[in-house]
Amino acid sequence: MAFQPTFVKDRPEKLPAPQQLTLENIERDCWEYLLQGSLKGKDGFHTFALGTYSGQEVEMRTLVLRKVEKSERLIFTHTDARSPKVYQLESGHTAGLLFYDPNRKIQIRIKARPSIHKDDFIAGMLWSETRLSARKSYLSIKSPGHILGQGEDGLPEHLRGRDPDLEESQAGLQNFLVLGFEVLQMDWLYLHSQGHRRAVFQYNEAGYDALWVNP
Ligand SMILES: Cc1cc2nc3c(=O)[nH]c(=O)nc-3n(C[C@H](O)[C@H](O)[C@H](O)COP(=O)(O)O)c2cc1C
């Protein structure tokens, strides 16, 4: 049977019992929510805000959660290799990942160590799982953020209004890049009318240290 999160299924009226709302259950459920977010397009954790430090200011943008490897504490997303976020993530700073699901009323804030996957095994594996419609965005002529003379999608003329076929889509691989995030810290916040709850999980080689904190 598929794993069911322990304490928040769908908007419980009552705060879950203390024996359910343990740090151990919360940590395990957070990873289950992230996994569900990577698998289901309509899940509240399917997208997240990624915060990077550009050297002068913080930059934020929305990304799709593509893959979760709980055993390695890794989260993956796809992006265009030419996009500014890539060199911001290469700077050595940690990244911030922010999830909020209004149905579960849970926010998860993650501090993570980024890794860049271009033309490697991980990039090849995730590219093979992408749909033709998703590959289309990697076929744009200019890099993301490039100034255009008018509002347009930046795609070559022959792809306007349609998806590429499999052969056409292969050209997108040169712009395709996978961002990996090793989770270093997870901050869980649960909003509830009977009292919010918040806990922080700090990962280390042995597992994690967990603390309840004031919401
Ligand atoms: C709902 C939504 C999902 C998005 N998913 C992605 C994504 O998975 N990968 C990506 O590179 N950009 C995605 N974007 C676009 C980014 O938010 C951003 O505009 C783009 O990647 C350029 O970011 P940068 O200039 O900070 O590098 C998404 C935007 C929205 C609104």
The ligand as an SDF file (V2000), in Angstrom:
LIG
                    3D

 31 33  0  0  0  0  0  0  0  0999 V2000
    4.4520   27.8830  -12.5840 C   0  0  0  0  0  0  0  0  0  0  0  0
    5.8460   28.1490  -13.1260 C   0  0  0  0  0  0  0  0  0  0  0  0
    6.7120   27.0920  -13.2720 C   0  0  0  0  0  0  0  0  0  0  0  0
    7.9890   27.3030  -13.7770 C   0  0  0  0  0  0  0  0  0  0  0  0
    8.8390   26.2440  -13.8870 N   0  0  0  0  0  0  0  0  0  0  0  0
   10.0970   26.4600  -14.3290 C   0  0  0  0  0  0  0  0  0  0  0  0
   11.0310   25.3660  -14.3650 C   0  0  0  0  0  0  0  0  0  0  0  0
   10.7320   24.2240  -13.9740 O   0  0  0  0  0  0  0  0  0  0  0  0
   12.2810   25.6280  -14.8240 N   0  0  0  0  0  0  0  0  0  0  0  0
   12.6710   26.8820  -15.2270 C   0  0  0  0  0  0  0  0  0  0  0  0
   13.8150   27.0530  -15.6140 O   0  0  0  0  0  0  0  0  0  0  0  0
   11.8200   27.9220  -15.1880 N   0  0  0  0  0  0  0  0  0  0  0  0
   10.5490   27.7440  -14.7450 C   0  0  0  0  0  0  0  0  0  0  0  0
    9.6810   28.8020  -14.6750 N   0  0  0  0  0  0  0  0  0  0  0  0
   10.1590   30.1350  -15.1060 C   0  0  0  0  0  0  0  0  0  0  0  0
   11.0360   30.7320  -13.9880 C   0  0  0  0  0  0  0  0  0  0  0  0
   10.2030   31.1660  -12.9160 O   0  0  0  0  0  0  0  0  0  0  0  0
   11.9120   31.9030  -14.4680 C   0  0  0  0  0  0  0  0  0  0  0  0
   11.0990   32.9220  -14.9950 O   0  0  0  0  0  0  0  0  0  0  0  0
   12.9280   31.4870  -15.5220 C   0  0  0  0  0  0  0  0  0  0  0  0
   13.4680   30.2090  -15.2320 O   0  0  0  0  0  0  0  0  0  0  0  0
   14.0790   32.4960  -15.6020 C   0  0  0  0  0  0  0  0  0  0  0  0
   14.7120   32.5250  -14.3370 O   0  0  0  0  0  0  0  0  0  0  0  0
   16.1170   33.2580  -14.0600 P   0  0  0  0  0  0  0  0  0  0  0  0
   16.1680   34.4610  -14.9190 O   0  0  0  0  0  0  0  0  0  0  0  0
   16.0560   33.6040  -12.6120 O   0  0  0  0  0  0  0  0  0  0  0  0
   17.2050   32.2750  -14.3370 O   0  0  0  0  0  0  0  0  0  0  0  0
    8.3970   28.6260  -14.1490 C   0  0  0  0  0  0  0  0  0  0  0  0
    7.5140   29.6810  -13.9640 C   0  0  0  0  0  0  0  0  0  0  0  0
    6.2730   29.4420  -13.4680 C   0  0  0  0  0  0  0  0  0  0  0  0
    5.3380   30.6240  -13.2950 C   0  0  0  0  0  0  0  0  0  0  0  0
  1  2  1  0
  2  3  1  0
  2 30  2  0
  3  4  2  0
  4  5  1  0
  4 28  1  0
  5  6  2  0
  6  7  1  0
  6 13  1  0
  7  8  2  0
  7  9  1  0
  9 10  1  0
 10 11  2  0
 10 12  1  0
 12 13  2  0
 13 14  1  0
 14 15  1  0
 14 28  1  0
 15 16  1  0
 16 17  1  0
 16 18  1  0
 18 19  1  0
 18 20  1  0
 20 21  1  0
 20 22  1  0
 22 23  1  0
 23 24  1  0
 24 25  2  0
 24 26  1  0
 24 27  1  0
 28 29  2  0
 29 30  1  0
 30 31  1  0
M  END
$$$$
